[in-house]
Amino acid sequence: MKVFVKPDLCCGAQRCVDVAGEFYSLVDGFNALVGAREPTIVPEELEEAARRGAKACPECAIIIIADQG
């Protein structure tokens, strides 16, 4: 599974960090993954946290990309 954060949608609400701080973090008040050019691979043990954070995002800026196969 991979995660991508759309930089034009992330508003810095911090809800991803509030519910899934074990995966998400902030840099300058925004999701730390905002600057990533490619989707970020999620370690298997943090997949549920990544999903929780994405679900909590009020702007739907966090995109979950499921593994194919």
PyMOL commands that set and color helices and strands:
alter all, ss='L'
color gray80, all
select helices_A, chain A and resi 15-20+32-35+44-56
alter helices_A, ss='H'
color red, helices_A
select strands_A, chain A and resi 2-5+26-27+30-31+40-41+62-65
alter strands_A, ss='S'
color yellow, strands_A
deselect
rebuild
show_as cartoon
